Amino acid sequence: MQASDLDEVLAIEKVSFVTPWTRSMYLDELANRSARSTVFRLNSQIVGYACWWEVLDEAHLMTFAVHPDRRGQGLGRAILQYIEEVCLKDGIRRIILEVGRKNTTARSLYRRTGFAVIGFRKRYYQDTEDDALVMEKALNRRNMSASERRGETG
Ligand SMILES: CC(C)(COP(=O)(O)OP(=O)(O)OC[C@H]1O[C@@H](n2cnc3c(N)ncnc32)[C@H](O)[C@@H]1OP(=O)(O)O)[C@@H](O)C(=O)NCCC(=O)NCCS
């Protein structure tokens, strides 16, 4: 992700979250040496993006969205798989994330890609008055499925 991507990213962000991140929050992210911020394109158009931090052997997924017109086509799953591949190459051993209890779509995606709930933070999201579930996935090549190892999106 580069500063020149932010118009497209913010357009997706605004329709994806009740309290969208602002341009300056993304600029901070781009300047953060622990952060990896990535956009995903189809036919040169940004269809999804993700920001995660890598600290020691742990990654924390900070934000992640797919363009509303492109949802339900496997892109979210493919983006998570890409993040895992990058993390594995960087020596990351586990990915942690928070997801709203009410966000059943994202919860389903995470569960189906091997994340497990390890805790929750009550009323973590003040805008939606929602609890956050803390989910974790341990990374190592042995617990990836054969299709994941081959790079298929499933
Ligand atoms: C969550 C999000 C990234 C999923 O992206 P996507 O490209 O639609 O996801 P995929 O097409 O790869 O779907 C993967 C899984 O997600 C779940 N899923 C997708 N759409 C769903 C829906 N409408 N209802 C329930 N589950 C759904 C399913 O478990 C699906 O697995 P399956 O294909 O084996 O059935 C997307 O909905 C989004 O951007 N949401 C708004 C932002 C957001 O909530 N981000 C996550 C913050 S924690």
The ligand as an ORCA input file, in Angstrom:
! r2SCAN-3c Opt
* xyz 0 1
  C     -14.918    -10.276      5.987
  C     -14.616    -10.068      4.502
  C     -13.182     -9.566      4.339
  C     -14.757    -11.418      3.779
  O     -14.305    -11.256      2.443
  P     -14.909    -12.160      1.228
  O     -14.030    -11.922      0.053
  O     -16.340    -11.899      1.059
  O     -14.698    -13.618      1.827
  P     -14.657    -14.983      0.979
  O     -15.471    -14.842     -0.270
  O     -13.226    -15.378      0.808
  O     -15.405    -15.972      1.949
  C     -14.688    -16.778      2.817
  C     -15.586    -17.252      3.943
  O     -16.190    -16.129      4.581
  C     -17.501    -16.507      5.014
  N     -18.467    -15.680      4.315
  C     -18.286    -14.945      3.185
  N     -19.413    -14.259      2.898
  C     -20.304    -14.595      3.860
  C     -21.661    -14.199      4.139
  N     -22.299    -13.311      3.363
  N     -22.256    -14.731      5.236
  C     -21.610    -15.610      6.048
  N     -20.331    -16.012      5.826
  C     -19.710    -15.510      4.770
  C     -17.687    -17.950      4.671
  O     -17.255    -18.713      5.760
  C     -16.729    -18.126      3.524
  O     -16.281    -19.421      3.457
  P     -16.846    -20.395      2.299
  O     -16.566    -19.696      1.016
  O     -16.041    -21.638      2.497
  O     -18.302    -20.530      2.570
  C     -15.601     -9.073      3.850
  O     -16.919     -9.491      4.136
  C     -15.448     -7.633      4.322
  O     -14.647     -6.881      3.777
  N     -16.238     -7.251      5.358
  C     -16.216     -5.868      5.896
  C     -14.947     -5.580      6.638
  C     -14.695     -6.566      7.765
  O     -15.594     -6.931      8.509
  N     -13.419     -6.979      7.882
  C     -13.000     -7.903      8.918
  C     -12.663     -7.123     10.151
  S     -12.260     -8.222     11.515
*
